Amino acid sequence: MVNVLILLVMGMLALALLLMVVFGTRGLTYGKMSPMAMAATIAPIVLLIVLGMVMQDWPRAAIFTLIITLLVTAAALVLSSLKGLFS
């Protein structure tokens, strides 16, 4: 029973990722999404794939991806706040 549920969840995840790619590409081609927003969305996925391939340890790569993404986000917020403060 558990194996069937795991396969079902993995299938739903694959379908959700496929739909995200399809509608993200559609939004980008119709001009509803900026290329910067698309790059910000894809960057953690690419980082996870690169770290996973390099480290050969996917759970550790996922943790490093989360930490790096959080640090970059915090730095972007600080820089954006500083820019707003001085302008």
N, C-alpha and C positions, 0 to 999 in steps of 0.2 A: 504494500500500500504506500509506504513512504517513498519507494523508488519511483512510483508512478507520479506522485505529487512533485517530486524533485524535477522529473522530466517536464511536467506541466509548467512549473515555474520557470524553468530554463527556456521553454518554448515561448512563454509569454514575454520573457525578457528579450529574447531574440526578436520577436515581433515588435515590441516597443522600440527597440534600437533601430530596426529597419524603418519603422514609421517616422522616427525622429530624423533619420537621414533623408528620407523621401520628402517630408514636409519642410525640413530645413533647406534642402536644395531648392525646392519650389519657392519658398519665401525669398531666398537669395536671388533667384533668377527673376522674380517679379518685382524686386526692389523693395520688399517689405522688411528685409533684414539687412543690416549693414555688414560689410565684410569683416569689420573689427569685432562685431558681436559674434559672428560665426567663428572667427579665429579664437576668441576667448572661450567659446563652447567646446571647440575641438582640441584645444591645447592640452587639457588634462588627460584626455583619452590618448593622445599621441605620446604624452609623457609616460603614462602607464605602460603603453606597449613598449616603448624604448627601454624603460627601466626593467620591465619584466624580461625582455630579451637579454639585456646585459647581465642582470643579477641572477637569472634562472630561478628566482624565488618569488612567485607572484604575490603572495600575501605581504611580504616585506616590501615589494615594489609598490603595492597599493598603499601601504602606510606612508612610504616616502613621497608618493604622489600627493597624498592628502596633505602632508606637512608642507611640501613645497607650494602647493596651490594655496594653502592658507597663508603662508608667509608672503607670497606674491600679492594676494588680495589685500592683506593688511598694509603692505608697502604702497599699493596703489591708493588705498583709502587715505593714508597719511599724506602722500604726495598731492592728492587731489585737495585735501583740506588745506595744506600749506599754500597751494596755488590760489585757492579761494581767499585765504587770509591776506595774501600780499597783493591781490589784484582788485 
